[in-house]
Amino acid sequence: MKIFARIRFLYSALVISTVVSIMIVLLTLFPKRKAQILHFWNKVMLALMGAHVEVVGKPDERAQLYMINHQGIVDIITLEALLDKNLRWIAKKELFEVPWFGKLLSGAEMISVDREDRRGLIKLVRDVKESLEVMHRPVAIFPEGTRSKDQKLLPFKEGAKFIAERFGLVVQPVVIVGSKSVVNEHEKISTGGDLKVIFLPSIDVKEAPKDWYEKLHETMQRTIDNELEHHAISR
């Protein structure tokens, strides 16, 4: 019933806000332990929300840029919980202005992008270079640029492609299926806790064909469709 899904959503929202508050304090007290704090407490969040994660494939140790489909905040929580790599997420500037969550992004030194400022691309290039060469932190981005409302990928923005080609990066695509069942931010409900994370084969952009980015969109959408079809058949 929808009332129980709404109650479960409110519980998940409470879990997220509480753990985010804890992480903000810990990042302030122990700034050199960012990776450990984010990895551990995101695992705690998933556990408290009752999420069960099935992993297919393996993270590529060479990966410098992760490209992930995006349906909500659970995508970030899940990847942080799975990867102890001190990821540096690229996020729009407006998210840094959100109370509490913005403090978490700033405390973890994530990358802020101002889409309205022409100089934003210059800053993004500088920040990604710093991440890879100085901080030695792989970068994570949602190529869609925002959350999709259903299982169809939005068109990929050019920013992710530009970064990958500008630095000749090894890109690992990641498909997450089911995050919206854990927390559906559009409908404000939670209906279940089964997630599937699929690490697709990496792409060395230096050796990839010109249309690699377009083909990546097709591959990720096909992966999502196959998972949904398999789930429907097995029910």
N, C-alpha and C positions, 0 to 999 in steps of 0.2 A: 504493500500500500504506500501511496505517496507520502503520507504523514511520517512513516518510519524512514523513508528515504530522506525526508527533510531533516528529521532529528539526527540521522547519521551524518548528514552534511554539516549541521551545526556542531556536532561533536568533532568532526574532522577539522573544521575551521578553528575550534578552540585548541585542538592539538597543535595545529600549525602556528597559531599566534603565540602560544605558550613556548614552544620550542624555538621559534624565531627570537623571542625575547631572551631566552637563555643563551642562544648563539651570539646575540649582539653583545651581551655582557662578557662572555668568554673571549670573543674576538678583541674586545677592548682590553681585557686583562692579559691575554696571551696572544699578541699579534703575530708572533712567529710560529704559531701552531695552527694556522688557518686551515691547512689541509686536513689535519686530524680532527679538528672541531667540526668542520663541515661534513666530513665523511661519517663520523660517528653519530652526530645528532640527526642527520638526515636518515640514517638507518633506524634510529629510534622513532622518528616520525612515521616512517612506513610501517613499522611494527605496531605502533599505537593505533594506527588507522586500520589495522588488520589486512594490509595489502600483502598478497602473495605474488612474488615475482618469478617468472620463468625466463631464463636467459638462453638465447640461441646464438651460436657463434661466439667469437672471442674478441675482446678489445685488442687492437693492434698497438703494440708497444711503440711503433714508429709514428703513430698518428699525432699530427700537430693541430689539426682542426676537426672537430666533431660537428657534423650537420645532423640535426634531429628534427623530426616532425613535431608539431606543437599543438596540443589541445588544452593545456592548462599547467598550473603550478606543479602538479604531480610529476610532470616530465622532468623538471629540474630536480626535484626531491629524489626521484628514482635514479637518475644518472649520478648524482652526487653520492648516493648511498652505494652504488655499484662500483664506482671508479674512485679509487684513492689517489687521484692525480692532481689535486689542487687546480681544478679547472678554472679558467677565467672566462666567465660568460659575457657575451655582448648583449646589452639590453638598451632599450630606448631610454632617453633622458628622463622621461616622465615617471618611470618606475623608481628612479632615485629620489623622487620627490614625494613618494607615497610614505606616510608615517610608518615607522618600524621597519617595513620591508626595505625602504630606501636606505635606512641605517645599516641593515644587514649587507646590502649590495656594496655600500661604501666601505664598510668595515672589512669586507672580504676582497676589496680592491678590484671589483668587477669593472668592465669597460662600459662607459656611458656614451651613447650615440645620440646626437641632436640631428634629427632628420630634417629640420627646418633651416639649419645653418649650412651654407655651402662649405664652410671650413670643417664641417663634421667629418668629411671623408679624410681630410688631411690628418685630423686628430686620430681617427680610427686606425689609419696606417701606422702612425707613430705608436699608438697603444699596443697594437698587435706585434709590432717589432719589439717593443719592450717586453711583452709577455714571453715571446719565444727566445729572444737573445739575452735578456737581462734576468728576468724572473724565472725563466725555464718552466713556464706554465703553458700547457696546451690550451687552446681556445675552443669554446663551444658556442654555436650559433643556431638559431632557428631560421633557416633560409626563407621560410614563408613570411617572416617579419612580424607575424601576429598569430593569435590562436585561431584555428579553424573551428567552425561550429559543428561540423560533421566529419565523416571519415574521408572526405575528399580533400586532398592537398590543395592549398591555395597556390597561385603562381609564385615561383621562387623570385625573390628580389635579387637585384644584380650585385648587392654589396658582398654577399658571401662568395660569389664567384670571383669578384674583383680581388678580394683578400687572398683567396686560394691561389689565383694566378699571379698576383703581384709578388708573392713570396715563394711560389713554386712548392706548395705544401703537400703533404700526404694527408688526404681527407678520409676520415672514416664515417660513412653514413650510419645512422642509428634510427631504427624504426621502433616506436613505442606504441603498442596497441592495448587499449583498455584503461588508460589513465583517467579517462572521463568517467568511468564507472566508479572510481575511487572518490574523485571530487569533480562534479560537474558544475563549473562556475557559472555557466550560462543559465541553467535551470535551477541551480542551488539545491541539488539533490546528490545523494550518494547511494548507489545501488549494489555495489559489490567491491571485492578487493583483488580480483585477478588481473595481473598485468603480464604482458609479454614484451620483452626487450630483445630486439634482433640486431646484432652487430653484423652489418653487411661488409663484404670485402672492401678493403681500402682502395682509394684511387690516388696514384701518384700523378698529380696534376702536370708535372713536367713532361710526363710521357703519355698523357691522355689525349684522345682526339678532341677536336675543337668543340664538338657538341656534347662533351662529357656532362655538362651541367643539365642540359635538357634531358639527356638519357638518365641521369640520376633521378630526376623528378619522376620519370616513367617507372624506373625500377622501384623506387620507394612506394609509389602508388600501387603498383602491382603487388608488392609485398603485403601492403595493408589489405588489399582486396582478397588475396589468397588466404590470409589469416581469418578474415571475416567469413569467407565462404566455408573454410574448414570448421570454424566454430559453429556455424549454422547447421552444417551436415552432422556434426558430432553430437548435437543437442538432442 
